[in-house]
Amino acid sequence: MTGKTAIVGDGDSITVFKAAGVATFPAENEAKARDVIRKIAKTYSVIFVTEELARPLTDFLKRFDEEPYPVILSIPSKAGSSGYGMETLKSAMERALGVDILFND
């Protein structure tokens, strides 16, 4: 599993990652994204998920927080950022460190 990276999202948002050597898995909705993530979770150490799919899958994705791998990160899609990725990063940092060192809110 070392170093294997994947991205799950709409086809237009993930195409550019393929050129960078990232395994791409298109998913047009959250049900498809959930199925794909279940299938690839044991194979990839880092899985990026576009924000539009990650937000409705928040509860499902939380189950991966307790394990070292895969690390699942939400990223903006071609439509731009909704702020969800930064929200989850902030929450994870506060949980891990007990303080907000990046955002100072």
C-alpha positions in Angstrom: 0.0 0.0 0.0 3.0 2.3 0.5 2.6 5.5 -1.5 -0.4 4.6 -3.6 -2.7 7.6 -4.2 -6.2 7.7 -5.6 -8.9 10.3 -6.3 -12.7 9.9 -6.3 -14.8 12.5 -7.9 -16.6 13.7 -11.0 -14.8 12.9 -14.3 -14.0 16.5 -15.2 -12.5 17.2 -11.8 -10.2 14.2 -11.6 -8.9 13.9 -15.1 -5.9 16.1 -14.5 -4.8 13.9 -11.6 -4.4 10.9 -14.0 -1.6 12.8 -15.8 0.2 13.1 -12.5 0.1 9.3 -11.9 -2.8 9.3 -9.5 -5.3 6.5 -9.9 -8.7 8.0 -10.8 -12.1 6.7 -9.9 -15.1 8.6 -11.4 -18.2 8.7 -9.2 -21.3 10.7 -10.3 -23.0 10.6 -6.9 -22.4 9.8 -3.3 -23.7 6.2 -3.5 -21.2 5.4 -6.2 -18.4 7.2 -4.3 -19.2 5.2 -1.2 -18.9 1.9 -3.2 -15.7 3.0 -4.8 -14.1 4.0 -1.5 -15.1 0.7 0.1 -13.4 -1.2 -2.7 -10.1 0.8 -2.8 -9.6 1.5 0.9 -7.3 -1.5 1.5 -5.3 -0.7 -1.6 -4.5 3.0 -1.5 -2.8 4.9 1.4 -4.1 8.3 0.4 -7.6 8.9 -1.2 -8.7 12.3 -2.3 -12.4 12.9 -2.6 -14.0 16.0 -4.1 -15.9 18.2 -1.7 -19.2 17.7 -3.4 -19.0 13.9 -2.7 -17.2 14.1 0.7 -19.7 16.4 2.4 -22.7 14.0 2.1 -20.4 11.1 3.1 -19.1 12.7 6.3 -20.4 10.0 8.6 -19.2 7.2 6.3 -15.7 8.8 6.0 -15.4 9.2 9.8 -14.9 5.4 10.2 -11.5 5.8 8.5 -10.3 8.4 11.1 -9.5 5.6 13.5 -7.1 3.8 11.2 -3.7 5.0 10.0 -4.6 4.2 6.4 -6.1 5.2 4.1 -5.9 8.9 4.8 -8.9 10.4 3.1 -8.8 14.1 2.2 -11.4 16.3 0.6 -10.3 18.6 -2.1 -12.1 21.2 -4.3 -13.6 20.1 -7.6 -13.5 22.0 -10.9 -16.4 24.0 -9.4 -14.1 25.5 -6.8 -14.0 25.1 -3.0 -17.1 25.0 -0.8 -14.9 25.3 2.3 -15.7 21.8 3.4 -12.0 20.6 3.1 -10.8 23.4 5.3 -13.5 22.7 7.8 -12.5 19.0 8.1 -8.8 19.9 8.3 -9.4 22.4 11.1 -11.5 19.9 13.0 -8.9 17.1 12.6 -6.1 19.4 13.8 -8.1 20.6 16.8 -8.8 16.9 17.7 -5.2 15.9 17.3 -3.5 18.9 18.9 -6.2 20.3 21.2 -5.8 23.8 19.7 -6.3 25.7 16.5 -2.8 26.5 15.2 -3.6 27.4 11.7 -6.8 29.4 11.7 -6.7 31.1 15.2 -10.5 31.4 15.5 
